[in-house]
Amino acid sequence: MRLIDADKLKEYLTHARNLNKLYGKGINLMIDDQPTAFDVNIVIEQLRKAEYNHADYGHDYAIDTETAVDIVELGGITYQN
């Protein structure tokens, strides 16, 4: 899977290809109805919830690498700590 900019796709389809004349706003609605593949705000929130105080490093916060990888790979959509 790869992430795309939905707004740029809508602009391309409606303006560059003049599909707006053929399909009206239907294309934009179909794109808007698609689920979010990666939510940056949720990923950041989940990373912060998963961090812990690591006294060995001067009270800095740390997070288990595998937990961080799981959160990022799932895009913040379904990870539950």
All heavy atoms as an XYZ file, in Angstrom:
652
protein
N       0.843     -1.167      0.000
C       0.000      0.000      0.000
C       0.891      1.235      0.000
O       1.946      1.253      0.598
C      -0.877      0.002      1.260
C      -1.647      1.286      1.432
S      -2.684      1.399      2.893
C      -1.490      1.456      4.199
N       0.417      2.277     -0.663
C       1.099      3.556     -0.587
C       0.061      4.628     -0.321
O      -1.103      4.488     -0.665
C       1.893      3.867     -1.842
C       1.045      4.137     -3.043
C       1.920      4.316     -4.295
N       1.077      4.736     -5.393
C       1.186      5.908     -5.994
N       2.111      6.751     -5.630
N       0.390      6.229     -6.978
N       0.484      5.679      0.331
C      -0.415      6.765      0.672
C      -0.388      7.818     -0.428
O       0.654      8.085     -1.012
C       0.014      7.391      1.997
C       0.114      6.428      3.178
C       0.620      7.156      4.405
C      -1.226      5.797      3.460
N      -1.547      8.389     -0.699
C      -1.627      9.459     -1.684
C      -2.326     10.655     -1.045
O      -3.003     10.532     -0.034
C      -2.385      9.024     -2.944
C      -3.819      8.628     -2.598
C      -1.666      7.882     -3.651
C      -4.715      8.469     -3.806
N      -2.198     11.796     -1.667
C      -2.887     13.001     -1.214
C      -4.253     13.019     -1.902
O      -4.350     13.266     -3.113
C      -2.060     14.230     -1.588
C      -2.638     15.511     -1.044
O      -3.875     15.649     -1.008
O      -1.853     16.393     -0.671
N      -5.302     12.758     -1.157
C      -6.649     12.670     -1.723
C      -7.085     13.982     -2.357
O      -7.746     13.990     -3.396
C      -7.645     12.238     -0.652
N      -6.712     15.098     -1.761
C      -7.100     16.392     -2.321
C      -6.452     16.629     -3.683
O      -7.091     17.136     -4.608
C      -6.739     17.525     -1.365
C      -7.548     17.474     -0.081
O      -8.694     16.974     -0.109
O      -7.036     17.925      0.958
N      -5.187     16.236     -3.817
C      -4.513     16.389     -5.110
C      -5.110     15.445     -6.148
O      -5.229     15.801     -7.320
C      -3.014     16.162     -4.962
C      -2.315     17.317     -4.277
C      -0.818     17.133     -4.238
C      -0.181     18.325     -3.540
N       1.275     18.202     -3.474
N      -5.499     14.243     -5.733
C      -6.137     13.311     -6.655
C      -7.465     13.879     -7.151
O      -7.763     13.830     -8.348
C      -6.361     11.952     -5.981
C      -7.129     10.923     -6.809
C      -6.383     10.582     -8.100
C      -7.391      9.679     -5.990
N      -8.262     14.426     -6.229
C      -9.539     15.016     -6.626
C      -9.328     16.172     -7.599
O     -10.037     16.289     -8.598
C     -10.321     15.493     -5.401
C     -10.852     14.355     -4.559
C     -11.813     14.829     -3.490
C     -11.130     15.547     -2.383
N     -12.033     15.860     -1.254
N      -8.336     17.007     -7.313
C      -8.042     18.135     -8.204
C      -7.619     17.635     -9.583
O      -8.080     18.137    -10.616
C      -6.950     19.005     -7.599
C      -6.622     20.219     -8.434
C      -5.539     21.086     -7.813
O      -5.389     21.071     -6.582
O      -4.852     21.770     -8.578
N      -6.773     16.634     -9.603
C      -6.301     16.071    -10.872
C      -7.460     15.493    -11.678
O      -7.593     15.759    -12.867
C      -5.254     14.986    -10.597
C      -4.827     14.237    -11.836
C      -3.934     14.795    -12.740
C      -5.325     12.963    -12.099
C      -3.546     14.114    -13.875
C      -4.944     12.278    -13.239
C      -4.050     12.856    -14.122
O      -3.680     12.177    -15.256
N      -8.300     14.713    -11.035
C      -9.397     14.071    -11.751
C     -10.449     15.065    -12.235
O     -11.023     14.894    -13.310
C     -10.055     13.007    -10.869
C      -9.198     11.793    -10.546
C      -9.914     10.877     -9.559
C      -8.837     11.028    -11.820
N     -10.700     16.081    -11.440
C     -11.761     17.015    -11.822
C     -11.281     18.121    -12.755
O     -12.053     18.599    -13.585
C     -12.423     17.651    -10.585
O     -11.443     18.301     -9.810
C     -13.127     16.613     -9.753
N     -10.021     18.527    -12.654
C      -9.544     19.628    -13.485
C      -8.651     19.167    -14.631
O      -8.915     19.488    -15.783
C      -8.802     20.659    -12.629
C      -9.706     21.336    -11.650
N      -9.862     20.891    -10.363
C     -10.516     22.407    -11.782
C     -10.736     21.664     -9.746
N     -11.139     22.584    -10.571
N      -7.639     18.424    -14.320
C      -6.682     18.024    -15.346
C      -7.310     17.102    -16.382
O      -6.970     17.155    -17.559
C      -5.469     17.353    -14.706
N      -8.212     16.268    -15.959
C      -8.845     15.316    -16.878
C     -10.274     15.705    -17.251
O     -10.933     14.987    -17.959
C      -8.844     13.909    -16.270
C      -7.474     13.320    -16.116
C      -6.884     13.080    -17.460
N      -5.567     12.500    -17.335
C      -4.754     12.357    -18.345
N      -5.115     12.735    -19.533
N      -3.565     11.847    -18.166
N     -10.745     16.841    -16.763
C     -12.092     17.321    -17.051
C     -13.183     16.299    -16.757
O     -14.215     16.271    -17.406
C     -12.219     17.790    -18.495
C     -11.910     19.251    -18.655
O     -11.993     20.002    -17.687
N     -11.557     19.663    -19.851
N     -12.936     15.441    -15.796
C     -13.937     14.432    -15.449
C     -15.118     15.041    -14.706
O     -16.174     14.433    -14.622
C     -13.297     13.324    -14.618
C     -12.276     12.473    -15.364
C     -11.671     11.432    -14.432
C     -12.902     11.797    -16.559
N     -14.939     16.242    -14.195
C     -16.022     16.899    -13.485
C     -17.224     17.102    -14.405
O     -18.367     17.015    -13.980
C     -15.550     18.238    -12.911
C     -16.392     18.694    -11.747
O     -16.998     17.884    -11.059
N     -16.444     19.991    -11.535
N     -16.964     17.365    -15.674
C     -18.049     17.561    -16.638
C     -18.842     16.275    -16.831
O     -20.050     16.292    -17.022
C     -17.496     18.031    -17.979
C     -16.927     19.428    -17.944
C     -16.377     19.812    -19.300
C     -15.699     21.160    -19.238
N     -15.064     21.503    -20.507
N     -18.152     15.144    -16.784
C     -18.816     13.861    -17.004
C     -19.524     13.337    -15.759
O     -20.619     12.797    -15.850
C     -17.795     12.808    -17.460
C     -17.125     13.034    -18.804
C     -16.021     12.016    -19.015
C     -18.145     12.942    -19.917
N     -18.892     13.487    -14.618
C     -19.380     12.826    -13.412
C     -19.822     13.767    -12.297
O     -20.240     13.315    -11.242
C     -18.307     11.879    -12.862
C     -17.903     10.828    -13.857
C     -16.689     10.898    -14.520
C     -18.754      9.768    -14.148
C     -16.322      9.929    -15.446
C     -18.393      8.799    -15.078
C     -17.181      8.898    -15.712
O     -16.824      7.943    -16.625
N     -19.701     15.053    -12.513
C     -20.093     16.003    -11.478
C     -19.241     15.824    -10.231
O     -18.048     15.572    -10.300
N     -19.853     15.938     -9.079
C     -19.125     15.821     -7.821
C     -19.044     14.381     -7.333
O     -18.535     14.118     -6.260
C     -19.773     16.699     -6.759
C     -19.663     18.163     -7.083
C     -20.203     19.026     -5.985
C     -20.039     20.479     -6.373
N     -20.389     21.384     -5.316
N     -19.520     13.442     -8.112
C     -19.521     12.034     -7.717
C     -18.141     11.491     -7.431
O     -17.956     10.695     -6.508
N     -17.156     11.916     -8.211
C     -15.783     11.442     -8.002
C     -15.282     11.880     -6.631
O     -14.723     11.092     -5.881
C     -14.851     11.943     -9.112
C     -15.217     11.274    -10.438
C     -13.390     11.698     -8.761
C     -14.478     11.825    -11.620
N     -15.492     13.161     -6.313
C     -15.042     13.668     -5.018
C     -15.734     12.936     -3.877
O     -15.101     12.616     -2.859
C     -15.296     15.171     -4.907
C     -14.377     15.974     -5.788
O     -13.376     15.472     -6.275
N     -14.709     17.219     -6.009
N     -17.010     12.668     -4.015
C     -17.739     11.956     -2.965
C     -17.215     10.534     -2.789
O     -17.095     10.049     -1.664
C     -19.237     11.941     -3.275
C     -19.933     13.304     -3.228
C     -21.379     13.176     -3.707
C     -19.880     13.893     -1.835
N     -16.895      9.862     -3.898
C     -16.357      8.500     -3.806
C     -15.010      8.496     -3.098
O     -14.736      7.621     -2.278
C     -16.231      7.866     -5.195
C     -17.559      7.474     -5.802
S     -17.387      6.553     -7.347
C     -16.824      7.825     -8.454
N     -14.158      9.468     -3.407
C     -12.856      9.554     -2.749
C     -13.034      9.863     -1.266
O     -12.404      9.253     -0.407
C     -11.966     10.608     -3.438
C     -11.611     10.142     -4.856
C     -10.698     10.879     -2.619
C     -10.932     11.184     -5.710
N     -13.920     10.805     -0.950
C     -14.159     11.182      0.452
C     -14.725     10.031      1.273
O     -14.519      9.972      2.488
C     -15.103     12.378      0.539
C     -14.447     13.670      0.068
O     -13.197     13.727      0.031
O     -15.197     14.610     -0.260
N     -15.438      9.113      0.633
C     -16.031      7.981      1.343
C     -15.021      6.894      1.709
O     -15.339      5.985      2.469
C     -17.147      7.343      0.511
C     -18.420      8.162      0.518
O     -18.561      9.045      1.395
O     -19.276      7.920     -0.361
N     -13.794      6.985      1.187
C     -12.793      5.957      1.453
C     -12.234      6.112      2.863
O     -12.098      7.220      3.368
C     -11.662      6.031      0.427
C     -12.132      5.833     -0.993
C     -12.965      4.582     -1.151
O     -12.539      3.482     -0.816
N     -14.187      4.747     -1.652
N     -11.905      4.983      3.515
C     -11.371      5.059      4.879
C      -9.974      5.681      4.895
O      -9.234      5.610      3.917
C     -11.308      3.590      5.326
C     -11.225      2.816      4.057
C     -11.994      3.608      3.030
N      -9.643      6.295      6.004
C      -8.324      6.883      6.188
C      -7.308      5.764      6.362
O      -7.508      4.853      7.154
C      -8.315      7.791      7.434
O      -9.283      8.815      7.241
C      -6.952      8.394      7.673
N      -6.211      5.838      5.621
C      -5.181      4.804      5.695
C      -4.138      5.123      6.756
O      -3.507      4.225      7.293
C      -4.503      4.641      4.344
N      -3.959      6.384      7.055
C      -2.931      6.779      8.020
C      -3.367      8.093      8.651
O      -3.530      9.092      7.964
C      -1.585      6.967      7.319
C      -0.426      7.120      8.260
C       0.285      6.009      8.674
C      -0.044      8.363      8.734
C       1.362      6.139      9.540
C       1.027      8.509      9.595
C       1.729      7.389      9.998
N      -3.546      8.078      9.948
C      -3.968      9.284     10.661
C      -2.819      9.738     11.556
O      -2.567      9.156     12.608
C      -5.223      8.999     11.482
C      -5.838     10.253     12.053
O      -5.079     11.129     12.528
O      -7.073     10.354     12.038
N      -2.106     10.776     11.132
C      -0.912     11.250     11.836
C      -1.231     11.606     13.285
O      -0.478     11.257     14.197
C      -0.293     12.467     11.109
C       0.828     13.075     11.919
C       0.197     12.065      9.741
N      -2.342     12.298     13.510
C      -2.682     12.716     14.869
C      -2.907     11.526     15.793
O      -2.474     11.534     16.949
C      -3.916     13.617     14.860
C      -3.645     14.932     14.168
O      -2.540     15.451     14.220
N      -4.633     15.467     13.495
N      -3.557     10.495     15.304
C      -3.791      9.301     16.126
C      -2.480      8.575     16.377
O      -2.234      8.089     17.482
C      -4.837      8.376     15.483
C      -6.212      9.058     15.500
C      -4.910      7.037     16.223
C      -7.300      8.287     14.801
N      -1.610      8.496     15.377
C      -0.308      7.844     15.554
C       0.486      8.559     16.644
O       1.034      7.921     17.549
C       0.487      7.803     14.229
C       1.933      7.382     14.473
C      -0.176      6.871     13.237
N       0.539      9.876     16.597
C       1.269     10.637     17.615
C       0.666     10.401     18.996
O       1.388     10.170     19.977
C       1.275     12.139     17.265
C       2.148     12.365     16.026
C       1.774     12.979     18.442
C       2.027     13.753     15.435
N      -0.650     10.428     19.088
C      -1.328     10.186     20.372
C      -0.993      8.799     20.910
O      -0.692      8.632     22.092
C      -2.835     10.324     20.180
C      -3.652     10.040     21.415
C      -5.151     10.099     21.115
O      -5.565     10.964     20.346
O      -5.872      9.253     21.658
N      -1.015      7.787     20.048
C      -0.735      6.421     20.487
C       0.727      6.244     20.872
O       1.044      5.515     21.817
C      -1.145      5.429     19.395
C      -2.649      5.359     19.244
C      -3.074      4.483     18.088
O      -2.278      4.153     17.221
N      -4.334      4.117     18.083
N       1.631      6.897     20.162
C       3.046      6.833     20.536
C       3.264      7.448     21.915
O       4.007      6.907     22.734
C       3.918      7.534     19.494
C       4.072      6.809     18.159
C       4.721      7.732     17.136
C       4.860      5.523     18.313
N       2.601      8.550     22.161
C       2.746      9.199     23.470
C       2.148      8.352     24.585
O       2.688      8.320     25.698
C       2.105     10.589     23.435
C       2.946     11.564     22.645
C       2.443     12.973     22.736
N       3.375     13.869     22.062
C       3.009     14.890     21.308
N       1.738     15.171     21.164
N       3.916     15.637     20.738
N       1.059      7.666     24.319
C       0.453      6.789     25.325
C       1.352      5.592     25.627
O       1.373      5.091     26.744
C      -0.909      6.271     24.855
C      -2.011      7.273     24.958
C      -3.319      6.638     24.498
C      -4.465      7.616     24.544
N      -5.710      7.016     24.030
N       2.091      5.140     24.630
C       2.918      3.947     24.786
C       4.282      4.239     25.402
O       4.976      3.317     25.833
C       3.105      3.261     23.426
N       4.686      5.516     25.468
C       6.000      5.824     26.029
C       5.982      5.667     27.545
O       4.942      5.729     28.181
C       6.454      7.233     25.621
C       5.663      8.353     26.235
C       6.053      9.708     25.690
O       6.816      9.803     24.717
O       5.570     10.706     26.245
N       7.141      5.467     28.089
C       7.279      5.304     29.526
C       8.531      6.034     29.992
O       9.442      6.305     29.209
C       7.316      3.830     29.924
C       8.429      3.050     29.255
C       9.674      2.925     29.857
C       8.220      2.439     28.013
C      10.698      2.225     29.247
C       9.241      1.738     27.398
C      10.475      1.636     28.014
O      11.479      0.953     27.399
N       8.578      6.356     31.260
C       9.713      7.059     31.841
C      10.865      6.073     31.985
O      10.747      5.068     32.671
C       9.311      7.637     33.197
C      10.344      8.593     33.733
O      11.517      8.511     33.389
N       9.907      9.501     34.576
N      11.965      6.368     31.359
C      13.122      5.476     31.357
C      14.211      6.100     32.225
O      15.038      6.889     31.763
C      13.615      5.264     29.925
C      14.472      4.047     29.783
N      15.701      3.938     30.377
C      14.258      2.888     29.139
C      16.218      2.765     30.076
N      15.372      2.111     29.325
N      14.241      5.746     33.510
C      15.144      6.360     34.487
C      16.616      6.177     34.136
O      17.444      6.999     34.508
C      14.862      5.803     35.876
N      16.962      5.113     33.418
C      18.363      4.878     33.064
C      18.917      5.953     32.136
O      20.117      6.085     31.977
C      18.526      3.511     32.390
C      18.289      2.363     33.355
O      18.324      2.607     34.578
O      18.072      1.235     32.889
N      18.047      6.700     31.499
C      18.482      7.726     30.555
C      18.102      9.123     31.043
O      17.665      9.972     30.291
C      17.882      7.472     29.170
C      18.391      6.192     28.562
C      17.598      5.049     28.548
C      19.674      6.114     28.034
C      18.074      3.866     28.011
C      20.156      4.944     27.499
C      19.348      3.816     27.489
O      19.826      2.658     26.953
N      18.263      9.364     32.328
C      18.022     10.683     32.876
C      16.563     11.098     32.843
O      16.253     12.244     32.585
N      15.690     10.163     33.082
C      14.250     10.408     33.114
C      13.669     10.823     31.770
O      12.647     11.479     31.703
C      13.895     11.441     34.198
C      14.294     10.993     35.565
N      13.641     10.001     36.241
C      15.306     11.397     36.363
C      14.228      9.799     37.407
N      15.249     10.626     37.505
N      14.360     10.464     30.708
C      13.788     10.673     29.385
C      12.711      9.623     29.154
O      12.664      8.597     29.821
C      14.858     10.532     28.294
C      15.807     11.713     28.270
O      15.413     12.787     28.748
O      16.922     11.558     27.753
N      11.886      9.884     28.187
C      10.838      8.923     27.869
C      11.306      8.017     26.742
O      12.081      8.411     25.882
C       9.554      9.648     27.490
C       8.924     10.310     28.681
C       9.221     11.620     29.016
C       8.063      9.598     29.500
C       8.657     12.215     30.128
C       7.490     10.182     30.614
C       7.789     11.489     30.926
O       7.231     12.064     32.031
N      10.830      6.790     26.781
C      11.219      5.797     25.791
C       9.985      5.028     25.351
O       8.941      5.080     25.987
C      12.248      4.833     26.382
N      10.134      4.305     24.261
C       9.062      3.446     23.773
C       9.717      2.211     23.165
O      10.776      2.302     22.539
C       8.170      4.177     22.744
C       6.986      3.314     22.338
C       8.958      4.623     21.551
C       5.947      4.033     21.508
N       9.124      1.079     23.391
C       9.604     -0.166     22.818
C       9.541     -0.069     21.296
O       8.527      0.348     20.737
C       8.734     -1.321     23.332
C       9.107     -2.630     22.704
O      10.221     -3.110     22.968
O       8.286     -3.166     21.933
N      10.623     -0.448     20.643
C      10.698     -0.330     19.193
C       9.583     -1.101     18.494
O       8.954     -0.593     17.565
C      12.066     -0.811     18.680
O      13.082     -0.043     19.318
C      12.182     -0.673     17.176
N       9.331     -2.310     18.917
C       8.280     -3.123     18.280
C       6.909     -2.469     18.422
O       6.102     -2.491     17.500
C       8.265     -4.541     18.848
C       9.436     -5.386     18.400
C       9.528     -5.506     16.882
O       8.484     -5.763     16.226
O      10.641     -5.336     16.354
N       6.651     -1.871     19.583
C       5.377     -1.177     19.790
C       5.278      0.009     18.842
O       4.239      0.219     18.211
C       5.251     -0.699     21.246
O       5.309     -1.836     22.109
C       3.959      0.049     21.477
N       6.353      0.765     18.716
C       6.358      1.921     17.822
C       6.141      1.492     16.378
O       5.361      2.108     15.643
C       7.664      2.695     17.961
N       6.810      0.423     15.965
C       6.652     -0.084     14.602
C       5.204     -0.514     14.363
O       4.613     -0.192     13.326
C       7.641     -1.247     14.331
C       7.306     -1.966     13.038
C       9.064     -0.723     14.302
N       4.612     -1.225     15.313
C       3.218     -1.651     15.173
C       2.285     -0.459     15.009
O       1.392     -0.468     14.158
C       2.771     -2.474     16.385
C       3.409     -3.848     16.443
O       3.955     -4.301     15.413
O       3.363     -4.456     17.530
N       2.478      0.564     15.824
C       1.630      1.746     15.761
C       1.746      2.413     14.393
O       0.742      2.740     13.749
C       1.981      2.741     16.879
C       1.581      2.167     18.248
C       1.305      4.089     16.645
C       2.100      2.954     19.429
N       2.977      2.606     13.907
C       3.192      3.289     12.640
C       2.679      2.434     11.476
O       2.021      2.953     10.566
C       4.675      3.663     12.458
C       4.951      4.195     11.061
C       5.082      4.687     13.517
N       2.950      1.134     11.480
C       2.501      0.281     10.390
C       0.978      0.258     10.269
O       0.439      0.192      9.168
C       3.013     -1.151     10.577
C       4.458     -1.316     10.190
C       4.940     -2.743     10.342
O       4.302     -3.547     11.051
O       5.991     -3.054      9.753
N       0.300      0.320     11.391
C      -1.166      0.308     11.357
C      -1.743      1.691     11.100
O      -2.950      1.828     10.965
C      -1.716     -0.275     12.652
C      -1.413     -1.762     12.845
C      -1.806     -2.213     14.238
C      -2.156     -2.587     11.797
N      -0.911      2.688     11.029
C      -1.363      4.021     10.671
C      -2.230      4.700     11.695
O      -2.923      5.653     11.407
N      -2.211      4.183     12.933
C      -3.013      4.791     13.968
C      -4.476      4.454     13.881
O      -5.287      4.965     14.637
N      -4.833      3.565     12.993
C      -6.245      3.285     12.771
C      -6.778      2.210     13.707
O      -7.852      2.343     14.263
C      -6.488      2.869     11.302
C      -5.934      3.942     10.350
C      -7.950      2.619     11.036
C      -6.493      5.334     10.568
N      -6.019      1.120     13.929
C      -6.550      0.022     14.710
C      -5.706     -0.397     15.886
O      -6.071     -1.332     16.603
C      -6.767     -1.228     13.817
O      -5.521     -1.593     13.236
C      -7.778     -0.945     12.737
N      -4.560      0.244     16.125
C      -3.692     -0.188     17.213
C      -4.333      0.096     18.552
O      -4.867      1.158     18.796
C      -2.334      0.528     17.164
C      -1.416      0.117     18.285
C      -0.708     -1.074     18.218
C      -1.299      0.873     19.436
C       0.126     -1.475     19.239
C      -0.480      0.483     20.478
C       0.225     -0.701     20.361
O       1.034     -1.099     21.393
N      -4.308     -0.892     19.431
C      -4.823     -0.728     20.796
C      -3.721     -1.102     21.753
O      -3.253     -2.223     21.746
C      -6.045     -1.618     21.040
C      -7.233     -1.255     20.201
C      -7.777      0.126     20.502
O      -7.814      0.536     21.650
N      -8.157      0.857     19.482
N      -3.301     -0.167     22.612
C      -2.237     -0.433     23.585
C      -2.809     -1.151     24.781
O      -3.837     -0.876     25.269
C      -1.576      0.889     23.991
C      -0.385      0.655     24.884
O       0.103     -0.464     25.012
N       0.105      1.721     25.466
